[in-house]
Amino acid sequence: MNKVVEHKRSLLAIDMEAYGIAKAAHDAAPRRVLPLIIKGVQDLADTHKDDQFRSFAAYAAARFLKGFLES
C-alpha cells in the first residue's frame, strides 16, 4: 500500500477489498489485466449504520455495470 501512497500523495483512504482485488489482478498478470471495481454504498459508516439500503445499493451497482458494458 505504501507504493499507492507514494504514487498519489493526496490519498486519504482506500477501499481495502477493492485494493485487494486490484492487487491480485496485477500480481497475476501485470499490465494485462485491468480490474473494474463497482460498488454500491449502502450507509455512511457511522453509528446509525444498518442494511436498509443494501438491496438498492446492489441494484444501483448492477445497473451502472450494465450501462457501462452497453456503452
C-alpha positions as CSV (number, residue, x, y, z in Angstrom):
1,M,0.0,0.0,0.0
2,N,2.9,2.4,0.5
3,K,3.5,2.3,-3.2
4,V,0.0,3.6,-3.7
5,V,0.5,6.5,-1.3
6,E,3.9,7.3,-2.9
7,H,2.2,7.5,-6.3
8,K,-0.8,9.5,-5.1
9,R,0.4,11.6,-2.1
10,S,-3.0,13.2,-1.5
11,L,-4.7,9.8,-0.9
12,L,-7.0,9.9,2.1
13,A,-8.4,6.4,2.2
14,I,-8.6,3.3,0.2
15,D,-11.2,0.6,-0.1
16,M,-9.4,-2.5,1.3
17,E,-11.5,-5.1,-0.7
18,A,-11.2,-3.2,-4.0
19,Y,-7.4,-2.8,-3.4
20,G,-7.1,-6.5,-2.7
21,I,-8.8,-7.4,-6.0
22,A,-6.8,-4.9,-8.0
23,K,-3.5,-6.1,-6.4
24,A,-4.3,-9.7,-7.0
25,A,-5.1,-9.0,-10.7
26,H,-1.9,-7.0,-11.1
27,D,0.2,-9.7,-9.4
28,A,-1.3,-12.4,-11.5
29,A,-0.8,-10.6,-14.8
30,P,1.0,-7.3,-14.7
31,R,0.0,-4.9,-17.5
32,R,-2.5,-7.4,-18.9
33,V,-5.4,-7.3,-16.5
34,L,-7.2,-4.0,-15.6
35,P,-9.7,-4.7,-12.9
36,L,-13.0,-2.9,-12.9
37,I,-14.4,-2.3,-9.4
38,I,-18.0,-1.2,-9.0
39,K,-19.5,-0.9,-5.5
40,G,-22.8,0.3,-4.2
41,V,-22.5,2.3,-1.0
42,Q,-25.3,1.5,1.5
43,D,-24.6,3.6,4.5
44,L,-22.4,6.4,5.9
45,A,-20.4,4.0,8.1
46,D,-21.5,5.9,11.2
47,T,-23.3,4.8,14.4
48,H,-26.6,4.7,12.6
49,K,-25.3,2.0,10.2
50,D,-27.9,-0.6,9.0
51,D,-28.8,-2.7,6.0
52,Q,-31.8,-0.6,5.0
53,F,-30.4,0.3,1.6
54,R,-28.4,-2.8,0.8
55,S,-30.7,-4.0,-1.9
56,F,-30.8,-0.6,-3.6
57,A,-27.0,-0.3,-3.4
58,A,-26.6,-3.7,-5.1
59,Y,-29.3,-2.7,-7.7
60,A,-27.6,0.6,-8.4
61,A,-24.2,-1.0,-8.9
62,A,-25.6,-3.7,-11.2
63,R,-27.4,-1.1,-13.3
64,F,-24.3,1.0,-13.6
65,L,-22.3,-2.0,-14.7
66,K,-25.0,-2.9,-17.3
67,G,-25.0,0.6,-18.7
68,F,-21.2,0.7,-18.7
69,L,-20.9,-2.5,-20.6
70,E,-23.6,-1.5,-23.1
71,S,-22.0,1.9,-23.9
